[in-house]
Amino acid sequence: VNCQLFHQFKLLFSQIPRQLPITRVAYNCLIHFYKRVRSLAMNVMKDNNNDAKSVERNIVKELAEMEAERDEARKKYSDLTSILRDQIECPVCMEVPTSGPLHVCPNGHLVCLKCKDDHCPTCRSRMFQNKSLLAGKVIESIDHKCTNENCDQLFPLSELESHSIACQYRVIICPAPSELCGKKVAFCKVLDHILNECDGSANKKEERKARDYNKMPKKITYDNNESLPFFAYSMKGVAFLWNGAHFYMNRERAAGCAVFSVQYIGDEKDCKNYTVDIAVHNIDDSKLQGKHLQRAVGEPLPIEMEESDRKKNGLVIGDFIMRKIAKKEGEKWKIAVTLNMK
């Protein structure tokens, strides 16, 4: 029997949500069918006179029938849960509750706990303290839609919270200094926002692409015409590309200090795969041995870290030390930042 068939069976099994009661019948049928296939294969190997191609054609036909049954079971479950979600949707906030209790009026209309008032929002009957036990069981049993915009995935209640934390459409705040941007964007669209829309990022004016920092270490010189303390304001951040991954570097102003940070544009769990070595120093200190050198080595910060936390966990340099590091050339005060990635 063609080995490709067994691959199809395994793929078919992996697509069946075993925890759903309505699909258990179809899943059990597939298990039984798979055992039959194995039995047929053994018979073919024992008797070389059997027509293996005929057996394979029969297997393909039965496989197609089982796939049709699986799809029908899925549709029935999807239709049923859709009806149940509509029935328990709160008429006030228009959301499907993820926890009980659900209050019910004398006429059977439901309303979630946070929206309950003295009168039913549907029929205006007086609301008492009656609760629907059935609605509570429905909440626990059905799949729930992710609340993040543009994410249409459904999950059992037990998996919904963990998905929401890792959802690619979860909302984060742009990593640029808040006084320059501060917009909320979907996690999966933050890089596109930085490159094309963000007024707090330098990339928007630089051909709308990430800077190429693949050659490390990278020395960056900052200058300004302002009086000390050096950089009494936040500067535009910049997205850069290194070793196939995207990062975001910030130079922000905090209370009495400047904060330098590098964030990884990706899942937080992957930050451990990178090491950031960032040094702030005098522009003439090419060997990074000056006595006022300020340095931090560690993992990049996650892109979704809020600004207040970022300013505590980046390389924090007080105004006094910044005065020591800065060098005046003509009308400009200059400092150097050397970045190394590993």
Secondary structure, DSSP 8 states (H G I E B T S, - for coil): --HHHHHHHHHHHHTS-TT-GGGHHHHHHHHHHHHHHHHHHHHHHH-TTS-HHHHHHHHHHHHHHHHHHHHHHHHHHHHHHHHHHHHHS-TTT----SS---EE-TT--EE-GGG--SB-TTT--B--S-B-HHHHHHHHHSEEE--STT---EEEHHHHHHHHHH-TT-EEE-SS-TTT---EEEGGGHHHHHHHT-TTBGGGGTTTS-EE--SSSEEEEEEE-S-SSS--S---BEEEEETTEEEEEEEEEETTEEEEEEEESS-GGGGGG--EEEEEE-TT-TTS--TT-EEEEE--EETT--HHHHHHHSEEEEHHHHHHH-EEETTEEEEEEEEEE-
